[in-house]
Amino acid sequence: PPLNRRGEIDRARGIRSFVVGTGGGGRLYELRSDFRRRTSNRGTWGLLQLTLRPAGYSWRFVPAAGGSYRDIGSATCSPA
């Protein structure tokens, strides 16, 4: 969800961020519990596909071969 500078959900003016570090290395690392509650990845290798438009964006997590976790969504941009 979009977050404000204090890390609280702010659907009107918050900023959505994506942390995607699932493409290499030997294993997936656990995230801190305070961060993990706001994340989607469920221990699946893959990549994030972002599509940017003038007034919004969409995302799709594409799992590596054999992975089953999926995440898709879209949102509009907040006014400046």
ChimeraX commands (.cxc) that place a marker at each C-alpha (Angstrom):
marker #1 position 0.00,0.00,0.00 radius 0.5
marker #1 position 1.08,3.62,-0.40 radius 0.5
marker #1 position 2.90,4.88,2.70 radius 0.5
marker #1 position 3.59,8.32,4.17 radius 0.5
marker #1 position 7.00,9.36,5.50 radius 0.5
marker #1 position 6.26,7.75,8.88 radius 0.5
marker #1 position 5.62,4.38,7.21 radius 0.5
marker #1 position 1.86,4.54,7.78 radius 0.5
marker #1 position -0.67,3.66,5.08 radius 0.5
marker #1 position -1.83,6.79,3.24 radius 0.5
marker #1 position -4.00,5.84,0.26 radius 0.5
marker #1 position -4.60,9.48,-0.76 radius 0.5
marker #1 position -1.05,10.87,-0.90 radius 0.5
marker #1 position 1.31,8.05,0.07 radius 0.5
marker #1 position 4.09,6.65,-2.06 radius 0.5
marker #1 position 4.14,3.01,-3.13 radius 0.5
marker #1 position 7.53,1.38,-3.13 radius 0.5
marker #1 position 8.69,-1.95,-4.46 radius 0.5
marker #1 position 11.63,-3.88,-3.04 radius 0.5
marker #1 position 12.50,-6.62,-5.49 radius 0.5
marker #1 position 15.59,-8.65,-4.78 radius 0.5
marker #1 position 14.54,-12.08,-5.97 radius 0.5
marker #1 position 16.61,-12.55,-9.11 radius 0.5
marker #1 position 19.86,-14.16,-8.05 radius 0.5
marker #1 position 22.14,-15.40,-5.34 radius 0.5
marker #1 position 21.94,-18.62,-3.44 radius 0.5
marker #1 position 18.90,-18.07,-1.23 radius 0.5
marker #1 position 16.11,-15.68,-0.34 radius 0.5
marker #1 position 16.59,-13.76,2.92 radius 0.5
marker #1 position 13.90,-13.02,5.47 radius 0.5
marker #1 position 12.90,-9.37,5.83 radius 0.5
marker #1 position 12.56,-7.65,9.18 radius 0.5
marker #1 position 9.12,-8.27,10.66 radius 0.5
marker #1 position 8.12,-4.57,10.56 radius 0.5
marker #1 position 8.85,-4.50,6.83 radius 0.5
marker #1 position 7.59,-7.99,5.97 radius 0.5
marker #1 position 4.01,-7.16,7.00 radius 0.5
marker #1 position 3.80,-4.77,4.03 radius 0.5
marker #1 position 5.36,-7.02,1.41 radius 0.5
marker #1 position 3.97,-9.49,-1.09 radius 0.5
marker #1 position 6.77,-11.89,-2.01 radius 0.5
marker #1 position 6.30,-15.29,-0.47 radius 0.5
marker #1 position 9.79,-16.70,-0.96 radius 0.5
marker #1 position 9.52,-17.11,-4.73 radius 0.5
marker #1 position 12.24,-16.29,-7.25 radius 0.5
marker #1 position 11.13,-14.04,-10.09 radius 0.5
marker #1 position 10.99,-10.47,-11.35 radius 0.5
marker #1 position 8.75,-7.44,-11.20 radius 0.5
marker #1 position 7.27,-6.08,-14.42 radius 0.5
marker #1 position 6.25,-2.41,-14.16 radius 0.5
marker #1 position 4.18,-0.59,-16.75 radius 0.5
marker #1 position 4.26,3.19,-16.37 radius 0.5
marker #1 position 1.61,5.50,-17.83 radius 0.5
marker #1 position 1.17,9.30,-17.61 radius 0.5
marker #1 position -1.47,9.07,-14.86 radius 0.5
marker #1 position -0.76,5.69,-13.29 radius 0.5
marker #1 position 1.10,2.39,-13.29 radius 0.5
marker #1 position 0.59,-1.35,-13.03 radius 0.5
marker #1 position 2.76,-4.15,-11.71 radius 0.5
marker #1 position 3.01,-7.89,-12.09 radius 0.5
marker #1 position 5.29,-10.30,-10.26 radius 0.5
marker #1 position 6.48,-12.94,-12.74 radius 0.5
marker #1 position 7.70,-16.07,-10.93 radius 0.5
marker #1 position 10.66,-18.09,-12.21 radius 0.5
marker #1 position 9.91,-21.48,-13.77 radius 0.5
marker #1 position 8.23,-23.69,-11.20 radius 0.5
marker #1 position 7.16,-20.78,-8.97 radius 0.5
marker #1 position 3.50,-20.39,-8.17 radius 0.5
marker #1 position 3.23,-17.05,-6.35 radius 0.5
marker #1 position 1.55,-14.26,-8.34 radius 0.5
marker #1 position 0.91,-10.59,-7.55 radius 0.5
marker #1 position -0.69,-8.05,-9.89 radius 0.5
marker #1 position -2.18,-4.62,-9.42 radius 0.5
marker #1 position -2.52,-1.08,-10.67 radius 0.5
marker #1 position -2.95,2.40,-9.26 radius 0.5
marker #1 position -3.25,6.01,-10.29 radius 0.5
marker #1 position -0.67,8.65,-9.43 radius 0.5
marker #1 position -1.34,11.15,-6.65 radius 0.5
marker #1 position -1.56,14.79,-7.69 radius 0.5
marker #1 position 1.58,16.85,-7.06 radius 0.5
marker link #1:1,2 radius 0.2
marker link #1:2,3 radius 0.2
marker link #1:3,4 radius 0.2
marker link #1:4,5 radius 0.2
marker link #1:5,6 radius 0.2
marker link #1:6,7 radius 0.2
marker link #1:7,8 radius 0.2
marker link #1:8,9 radius 0.2
marker link #1:9,10 radius 0.2
marker link #1:10,11 radius 0.2
marker link #1:11,12 radius 0.2
marker link #1:12,13 radius 0.2
marker link #1:13,14 radius 0.2
marker link #1:14,15 radius 0.2
marker link #1:15,16 radius 0.2
marker link #1:16,17 radius 0.2
marker link #1:17,18 radius 0.2
marker link #1:18,19 radius 0.2
marker link #1:19,20 radius 0.2
marker link #1:20,21 radius 0.2
marker link #1:21,22 radius 0.2
marker link #1:22,23 radius 0.2
marker link #1:23,24 radius 0.2
marker link #1:24,25 radius 0.2
marker link #1:25,26 radius 0.2
marker link #1:26,27 radius 0.2
marker link #1:27,28 radius 0.2
marker link #1:28,29 radius 0.2
marker link #1:29,30 radius 0.2
marker link #1:30,31 radius 0.2
marker link #1:31,32 radius 0.2
marker link #1:32,33 radius 0.2
marker link #1:33,34 radius 0.2
marker link #1:34,35 radius 0.2
marker link #1:35,36 radius 0.2
marker link #1:36,37 radius 0.2
marker link #1:37,38 radius 0.2
marker link #1:38,39 radius 0.2
marker link #1:39,40 radius 0.2
marker link #1:40,41 radius 0.2
marker link #1:41,42 radius 0.2
marker link #1:42,43 radius 0.2
marker link #1:43,44 radius 0.2
marker link #1:44,45 radius 0.2
marker link #1:45,46 radius 0.2
marker link #1:46,47 radius 0.2
marker link #1:47,48 radius 0.2
marker link #1:48,49 radius 0.2
marker link #1:49,50 radius 0.2
marker link #1:50,51 radius 0.2
marker link #1:51,52 radius 0.2
marker link #1:52,53 radius 0.2
marker link #1:53,54 radius 0.2
marker link #1:54,55 radius 0.2
marker link #1:55,56 radius 0.2
marker link #1:56,57 radius 0.2
marker link #1:57,58 radius 0.2
marker link #1:58,59 radius 0.2
marker link #1:59,60 radius 0.2
marker link #1:60,61 radius 0.2
marker link #1:61,62 radius 0.2
marker link #1:62,63 radius 0.2
marker link #1:63,64 radius 0.2
marker link #1:64,65 radius 0.2
marker link #1:65,66 radius 0.2
marker link #1:66,67 radius 0.2
marker link #1:67,68 radius 0.2
marker link #1:68,69 radius 0.2
marker link #1:69,70 radius 0.2
marker link #1:70,71 radius 0.2
marker link #1:71,72 radius 0.2
marker link #1:72,73 radius 0.2
marker link #1:73,74 radius 0.2
marker link #1:74,75 radius 0.2
marker link #1:75,76 radius 0.2
marker link #1:76,77 radius 0.2
marker link #1:77,78 radius 0.2
marker link #1:78,79 radius 0.2
marker link #1:79,80 radius 0.2
view
